[in-house]
Amino acid sequence: MPKILKLPEIAESVVEGEILRWLKGEGDPVKKNEPLVEVMTEKVTVEIPSPYEGTLAKILAPEGTVVPVHAPIAVIAEPGEDPATVSVEEIPKGAEAAPATPSPTPPKSASPPALKVRATPAARRLARELGIDLREVSPGKPSGRIEKQDVERYAEARRPPAHQLPEPSTEPQRVPFRGVRREIAQRLRTSQDRAVHTLHVDEADLTALVALRERLLPIAEAEGVKLSFLPFILKAVIAALRKHPEFNATVDDERQEILIHPVYHLGIAVATEQGLVVPVIHHAEQKGLLELAREIADKAQRAREGRLTLNDVEGGTFSITNIGSIGGLFSFPVINYPQVAILGVHRIHPRPVVRHGEIQVRHMTYLSLSFDHRVTDGAQAAYFMNDLIRYLETPELLML
């Protein structure tokens, strides 16, 4: 009797997911607990394994579809059943399977979609790499299943002669608005619709901090740690948040409440190939510089590889986006709703400034604070930034 696979409850706060990629095509054999489909939630991307052994008879939720939790997404025929004879309408309710359990290890990255044709995994992978539509490839064997050599033969046949350059296209490239990019768009739209974004910009003289980091670099290297400026910035942010707790907060718009948090779960924005991801350094106030540096590097690497877990991205109380390595003068970061503030850190570079009536070369940077004006005001933002800059310019204060 065929079984219906439903979208499982991936986490308590997750109510829907987007079907990113089917790892099997209709008619493909499926083993129990074998990864079957990649699903992206508002938090992370996970693999959903098959709870049964059999054949993937019918895909009910095509790639790009957003489905609610517990919605049917596929039909699996049991061993010995002919998947071609399976009718979704005829499946009795008692045959419906319990939702599958998501794999604890997310896939490395979201890949281009697989196609609903009979093909070997190697053929699908090669077709994705070459940008070939498998529906245009003819199988070379009577079984009708496309194999890797069929894709190679098709690619060779459509390759233009070396002397013949392809005509430049005048049509725009159409990129599906889906996956991580769509999730980012939805979250930013929610942030813009609900929070009243306000920007406060100031500059800081980090000459003393640059010197301190230079002195600590050999110690960090001996411990196998790459020490950037970010752990120092986290320490200074925590010290400033302790004096201005209204910025270490989230908003519950449904209950009309502001939640001021006694712990410091700091989100660190990471640019990945799929888009911006914000892993969280939980209880950052309990960690030293080297521990912070290790955790930042680990979560940034796993974010770029698509290996973050739900716990890695949940519970943030304040966010930091470090744009300095890329460039630009300063930015207007978008608040990571429901948080109420985000700090933008920019390029640290030497430039001439006036100190004690003299022109000196100092290591300067711009800091931009976006905050929700519903929760706090411009004067409080200025006080917060004043204290943050004081800690950054005189880092020995962090020892007190």
C-alpha positions in Angstrom: 0.0 0.0 0.0 1.5 3.4 -1.0 2.5 5.9 1.7 2.2 9.6 1.8 5.2 11.6 2.9 4.3 14.8 4.8 6.5 17.8 5.6 7.7 17.2 9.1 7.8 19.6 12.1 11.4 20.8 11.7 11.2 23.1 14.7 8.6 24.5 17.0 8.6 27.9 15.4 8.7 26.7 11.8 5.3 26.6 10.2 6.2 26.1 6.5 9.1 25.2 4.2 10.1 25.7 0.6 10.9 22.6 -1.5 14.4 23.4 -2.8 15.4 20.2 -4.5 14.2 16.7 -4.9 17.1 14.3 -4.6 15.2 11.6 -6.3 13.0 11.7 -9.4 9.6 10.0 -9.9 10.2 6.3 -10.5 13.5 6.2 -8.6 14.1 3.6 -5.9 14.3 4.9 -2.4 15.9 3.3 0.7 14.6 3.9 4.2 16.3 6.9 5.9 17.9 7.9 2.6 17.9 11.7 2.0 14.9 12.4 -0.3 14.3 16.2 -0.5 16.0 19.4 0.5 13.6 21.9 2.3 14.5 25.4 3.3 12.8 27.0 6.3 13.1 30.6 7.6 16.1 29.3 9.6 18.1 26.7 7.8 18.1 24.2 4.9 17.6 20.6 5.9 17.4 17.2 4.2 14.2 15.2 4.7 14.9 11.4 4.6 12.4 8.8 3.4 10.7 7.0 6.3 10.1 4.0 4.0 11.8 1.8 1.4 10.2 1.6 -2.0 9.8 3.8 -5.1 9.1 7.6 -5.3 5.8 7.2 -7.1 4.6 10.8 -7.1 5.9 14.3 -6.2 3.1 16.3 -4.8 5.1 19.5 -4.1 7.3 20.6 -7.0 10.5 22.5 -6.4 9.9 26.1 -5.5 6.6 25.3 -3.7 6.1 26.7 -0.2 4.1 24.2 1.8 2.8 24.2 5.4 4.0 21.7 8.0 2.2 18.3 7.8 1.2 19.0 4.1 1.6 16.0 1.8 4.7 16.4 -0.4 5.2 12.9 -2.0 3.8 9.4 -2.4 6.1 6.4 -1.9 5.1 3.0 -3.4 6.1 0.0 -1.4 8.5 -2.6 -2.8 6.8 -4.7 -5.4 4.2 -2.1 -6.2 4.0 -0.6 -9.7 4.5 3.2 -9.1 2.7 3.9 -12.4 -0.5 2.5 -11.1 -0.5 4.6 -7.9 -3.4 7.1 -7.7 -3.3 9.7 -4.9 -7.1 9.9 -4.8 -7.4 6.2 -4.1 -4.9 6.1 -1.2 -6.9 5.4 2.0 -6.3 7.8 4.9 -4.9 4.9 7.0 -2.1 4.6 4.5 -0.8 8.0 5.2 2.7 8.0 6.8 3.7 10.0 9.8 5.9 13.0 8.9 9.5 12.1 8.2 12.2 13.2 10.6 14.6 15.8 9.2 18.2 14.9 9.0 20.3 16.5 11.8 22.9 17.5 9.2 21.8 20.0 6.6 23.2 19.7 3.0 26.3 21.6 2.2 24.6 23.9 -0.2 21.4 24.4 -2.1 21.9 23.1 -5.6 20.0 23.8 -8.8 16.8 21.8 -9.0 16.6 18.2 -10.2 14.3 17.3 -13.0 11.2 15.0 -13.1 12.7 12.5 -15.6 14.2 9.1 -15.1 18.0 9.6 -14.8 20.8 8.3 -12.7 22.2 10.5 -9.9 25.5 11.0 -11.9 23.5 12.1 -14.9 21.5 14.6 -12.9 24.7 16.0 -11.3 26.5 16.4 -14.6 23.4 18.0 -16.2 23.2 20.6 -13.3 26.9 21.4 -13.7 26.6 21.9 -17.5 23.2 23.7 -17.3 21.5 21.0 -19.4 17.7 20.4 -19.3 17.4 16.6 -19.0 14.1 16.7 -20.8 16.1 17.4 -24.0 18.4 14.4 -23.5 17.5 11.1 -25.2 18.3 7.9 -23.2 20.7 5.5 -24.9 19.3 2.3 -23.5 15.9 0.6 -23.9 15.2 1.1 -20.2 14.5 4.8 -20.9 16.8 5.9 -18.0 19.2 8.7 -18.8 22.8 7.9 -17.9 25.9 10.0 -17.5 27.2 9.1 -21.0 23.9 10.3 -22.5 24.4 13.7 -21.0 28.0 13.8 -22.2 27.0 12.9 -25.7 24.3 15.6 -25.7 26.7 18.2 -24.4 29.3 17.3 -27.1 26.7 17.5 -29.9 25.5 21.0 -29.0 29.0 22.4 -28.5 29.6 24.9 -31.3 32.8 24.6 -33.5 35.9 26.3 -32.1 35.8 29.0 -34.8 32.1 29.7 -34.3 31.2 32.1 -31.5 27.7 32.0 -30.1 25.4 35.0 -30.9 25.1 37.3 -27.9 21.7 37.1 -26.3 19.5 40.2 -26.1 17.1 38.6 -23.7 17.5 39.2 -19.9 18.5 36.3 -17.7 15.5 35.2 -15.7 16.5 34.0 -12.2 13.8 32.4 -10.0 13.1 34.4 -6.9 13.3 31.5 -4.5 15.3 29.8 -1.9 17.5 31.8 0.5 17.0 34.9 -1.6 13.2 34.8 -1.3 13.5 34.1 2.5 15.8 37.1 2.9 13.3 39.2 1.0 10.4 38.1 3.1 12.3 38.7 6.4 13.5 42.2 5.2 10.0 43.1 4.1 8.7 42.1 7.6 11.4 44.2 9.2 10.7 47.2 7.1 6.9 46.9 7.6 7.0 46.6 11.4 10.1 48.4 12.7 10.7 52.1 12.4 14.2 52.1 11.0 16.4 55.0 12.2 20.2 55.4 11.6 22.9 56.9 13.9 26.5 57.1 12.5 29.7 58.0 14.3 33.4 57.4 13.9 35.9 55.8 16.3 39.7 56.0 16.6 40.9 52.4 16.9 44.6 53.1 17.0 44.9 51.6 20.5 42.8 48.6 19.5 45.0 48.0 16.4 48.1 48.0 18.6 46.5 45.7 21.2 45.5 43.2 18.5 49.0 43.3 17.0 50.5 42.4 20.4 48.0 39.5 20.9 48.3 38.0 17.4 51.4 35.8 18.3 49.6 34.4 21.4 46.4 33.7 19.3 48.5 32.0 16.6 50.2 29.8 19.1 46.7 28.6 20.1 45.7 28.0 16.5 43.3 30.9 16.4 43.0 33.6 13.8 42.3 36.8 15.8 40.3 39.4 13.9 38.9 42.6 15.3 35.4 41.1 15.6 35.9 39.5 19.1 37.1 42.8 20.5 34.0 44.5 19.0 31.8 41.9 20.5 33.4 42.5 23.9 32.8 46.3 23.5 29.2 45.8 22.4 28.4 43.7 25.4 29.9 46.3 27.7 27.8 49.0 26.0 24.7 46.9 26.0 25.0 46.4 29.8 24.8 50.1 30.2 22.0 50.4 27.7 19.9 47.2 27.9 17.1 48.6 25.8 19.1 47.8 22.7 19.6 44.2 23.8 15.9 43.5 23.2 13.3 42.0 20.9 9.7 43.1 20.1 6.6 40.9 20.4 4.2 42.8 18.2 1.4 40.3 18.8 1.5 40.8 22.5 2.6 44.5 22.3 5.6 43.8 24.5 9.3 44.7 24.5 11.5 41.9 25.8 14.8 43.2 27.4 17.1 40.2 27.6 19.5 39.5 30.5 21.8 37.4 28.2 23.8 38.4 25.2 23.1 36.3 22.1 24.9 38.2 19.4 24.1 37.6 15.7 27.0 37.9 13.3 26.1 38.5 9.7 27.9 36.2 7.2 27.8 36.7 3.4 27.4 33.3 1.6 26.8 32.4 -2.0 23.1 31.9 -1.3 22.8 35.2 0.6 23.2 36.8 4.0 23.0 34.4 7.0 23.1 35.4 10.7 24.5 32.7 13.0 24.3 33.5 16.7 27.0 33.5 19.3 25.0 32.4 22.4 26.0 33.7 25.8 28.8 35.8 24.3 29.2 37.5 27.7 30.6 34.3 29.1 33.4 33.8 26.6 36.9 35.1 26.2 38.5 36.6 23.2 40.0 33.4 21.8 36.8 31.4 22.5 34.8 34.1 20.7 37.3 34.0 17.8 37.0 30.2 17.4 33.2 30.2 17.5 32.9 33.1 15.0 35.3 31.3 12.6 33.5 28.0 13.0 30.0 29.4 12.5 31.0 31.6 9.6 32.6 28.6 7.9 29.6 26.4 8.5 27.3 29.2 7.2 29.2 29.4 3.9 29.0 25.6 3.6 25.3 25.5 4.5 25.9 23.4 7.6 24.2 25.5 10.3 21.7 23.9 12.6 18.5 25.6 13.9 20.2 26.2 17.2 23.0 28.1 15.4 20.6 30.8 14.1 17.9 31.1 16.8 17.6 33.3 19.8 19.6 36.4 18.8 19.2 39.6 20.9 21.4 42.0 18.9 23.2 41.7 15.6 26.5 43.0 14.1 27.3 43.2 10.4 31.0 43.7 9.5 31.3 45.2 6.1 34.8 46.5 6.5 36.5 43.7 4.6 34.4 44.5 1.5 34.6 48.3 1.5 32.3 51.4 1.5 32.2 54.4 3.7 29.3 53.4 5.9 25.9 51.6 5.5 22.3 51.6 6.8 21.9 48.0 8.0 18.4 46.5 8.1 17.3 45.5 11.6 17.1 41.7 12.1 13.5 41.7 13.3 12.3 41.1 16.0 15.5 42.5 17.4 15.5 46.2 17.9 19.1 47.2 16.8 22.0 46.2 14.5 25.5 47.6 14.4 27.4 48.1 11.2 31.2 48.0 11.4 33.2 49.4 8.5 36.7 49.5 7.1 39.5 50.4 9.6 42.1 52.4 7.8 44.7 55.1 8.6 43.8 58.7 7.8 44.8 62.1 9.0 42.9 63.6 11.9 43.5 66.5 14.3 44.6 65.5 17.8 45.7 68.1 20.3 46.0 70.8 17.6 48.2 68.6 15.4 47.5 66.5 12.3 48.1 62.8 13.1 47.6 59.6 11.2 45.2 57.4 13.2 43.3 54.1 12.5 39.8 55.3 12.0 36.4 53.6 11.3 32.8 54.4 10.9 30.1 52.7 13.0 26.4 52.8 12.0 23.6 51.8 14.4 20.2 51.0 13.0 17.5 50.9 15.7 13.8 50.7 16.0 12.5 54.1 16.9 9.4 52.6 18.4 11.5 51.1 21.2 14.1 53.8 21.9 15.1 57.3 20.7 18.0 59.1 19.0 19.4 60.4 22.3 19.7 56.9 23.7 21.3 55.7 20.5 23.9 58.5 20.8 24.6 57.6 24.4 25.0 53.9 23.5 27.4 54.8 20.6 29.4 57.1 22.9 30.0 54.3 25.4 30.7 51.8 22.6 33.3 54.1 21.1 34.9 54.7 24.5 35.4 51.0 25.0 36.8 50.6 21.5 39.1 53.5 21.8 40.3 52.5 25.3 40.1 48.7 25.2 41.8 48.4 28.6 38.4 49.5 30.0 37.1 46.1 29.1 39.3 44.6 31.8 37.5 46.5 34.5 
